[in-house]
Amino acid sequence: RSSVAAGRWSEFLVPDDLLEKHRLTVEHATAHALVSAASLDDAAPRILEAICESLGWEHGAYWTVDHAADVLRCANIWTLPGLSFPEFDRASRAAAFPWGQGLPGRVWASGHPAWIPDVTKDANFPRAPVATRQGLHAAFGFPVLLRGEVQSVLEFFSREIRKPDEKLLSTLTTVGNQIGMFLDRRRAQDELDRFFDVSLDML
């Protein structure tokens, strides 16, 4: 875990040099997770862990688009060791957010990162009652884009109330783009493999 105590992140913005160090750590961990994974679903737990531990957040979730139902569903959850938010976990796994609803749906609709200083006081956060009971407050989310279309959303939570940090959101935008490029390369490789399979069959 980062040497910066979680509580201190609510008091000031991260210095540029420290943020750059964390950004490089997250990007390296993300790249390593993607290279060794068969899909983004496989890499998601390690990406959630890397972001939480490097940037001082305590809980993360990975949401994917269910195109048949046109909603976002929670596909993976990671929590800092020693902490537990079981009721919030159950609420997330049971949720299905349409376009624009909740933090994941709001990121899906805008295609941009979003920050909530205190989810317990946010009018568009359906899990607010559960978050209140579990002691979760600040949250942010960012999209994974493939050719301009949101493929999934990652969201993160802290027990602290935190003011928006545009530098942090910019950093995570870079990570989202990095993941999107991985998906694009993987899709291109799959298409190439299918092409050669068909060509061999024809021969």
Buried (B, 14 or more C-beta within 10 A) or exposed (E): EBEBEBEEBBEEBBEEEEBEBBBEBBBEBBBBBBEEBEEBEEBBBBBBBBBBBBBBBBBBBBBBBEEEEEBBBBBBBBBBEEEEBEBBBEBBEEBBBEEEBBBBBBBBBEEBBBBBBBBBEBEBBBBBEBBBEBBBBBBBBBBBBBEEEBBBBBBBBBBBBBEBBEBBBEBBBBBBBBBBEBBEEBEEEEEEEEEEEEEEEEE
